[in-house]
Amino acid sequence: MIDTPRRSGILVQVNGSTSSGDPLVRLLPRWVQQEWMADAACKGRTEHFFAPHGEQADARELREAIARAICVTCPVLSSCREYARRHREQGYWGAENDDERLEARRRPSRHRHRSATDPVIAAQG
């Protein structure tokens, strides 16, 4: 078996086989811990940022309002938002829900950056 170098602390095997002779490939997790995540205000509070199965609209609005209140106090809001947009994350990241991120991707690039008048960005200032 040949091992590749460690990437983000995860060993990736590129050679090897199963009992059936098929190649063995270990997949990396969908996301990799980022340094800025250690400073996130939401750390340990995932229930506000990811919808439970079958969540109704009223419950979503309440959950996202709580998440937004946490996000506006966060020192890494911009890094979080950029990461979620770049990696097409699901859930509430960087004071944006899935729909808001989708709309941001569809806007022309000159309108993608929020101005200092945006209440979320202004709260960081």
N, C-alpha and C positions, 0 to 999 in steps of 0.2 A: 504494500500500500504506500502511495506517495501522498504526503500531506502538503498542503499549501501553507503559507505563513498565516498566522492568526490575524483575523480581521475583526476588530472590535471585540476581541476576547472569545471568538467563536471559531473552533477548528472546523475547516471545511475539507472533507475527504474527496479527492477527485479520482482516485483509483480504488478498486476493491470490487467485491461482488457479493450478492446474496446467495443463498443456497441454491437458487434456481439459475445462477450464472448471470443474472442481470447486473448492470453496473450499480454501485451504491453511491448515491449522491445525497448529502445532507444539505438541506435547504437552510439558508439564513433566515432569521426572523424578518417579518415584513418591514419593521423599522428598527433602527439602531439607536440606542441611547445617545443623546446629544449632550454636550457639556452644559448648555444653557438650561437643560431640563432640571438640573439640581437646584436652580434658583427660582423655579416656577412657583407662583403662588398657589397653583392648583395641585401641587404634589400631595398625593394621598387622598384626593377628593374626587376621584374619577366618577362617582355616582352623579355628579352634576354635569359632566362633560360628554357622557356616552349614554344614549337612549336605551332603556330596557326594551325587550321584545314587546311589541304590541302597544307602545306608548301612544296615548291619545293627544290630540292637538293642544288641549288646555294644559295637560301635564307637561308637554314639551315647552310651551311658552313659559311656564313657571320655572322649570329646570334651567332653561337657557337664560332667563333673567338672573337667576342665582349665579350661573356660570359667568355671565357678562360682568356682574358686580365683582366677582373674583378677578377676572381678567383685567379690568381697568386699574387694579392696584398692582398688577404684576410688572416686575422690572424687566422681564424678557418677552413682553407681548409681541414686539415686532419680529423677533427671531422665531417665535412660535408660529405666528401668522405666515411668515415666509416659508417655513418648513412645511406647514400643512398645505399651503397652496402648491408648492413645488412637488410634494409627494402625494397629492390628492388624498389626503387623510379624510377619514370619516369621523364625525363627532363635532364637538365644539372646541375649536383651537383658535387662539389669537383673537378672541372676541368675535369670531365668525362661525356661523353654522354651515352645514353643507351647501345650502342654497346660496348663501352669500359668497362662499368661495367659488362656486360655479359661475355666478354672475361676474365676479372679479376676473376670472379667466377669460370670459367672453368680451369684457370691455377692451377697447383699444388701449395699448400700452401706455399712452400718455396720460390716461385717467386712472391707472392702477394704483398709484401711490396716493394715500390719503393725505389730506392737508392738515395743518396744525389746527384747523377749525373743527376737525372730526373730534367728537367728545372723547373717544377712546385715546387717540393720539394726544390730545390736549391734556388729558389726565396724567399722562406719562411725563409731560414737559416739566 
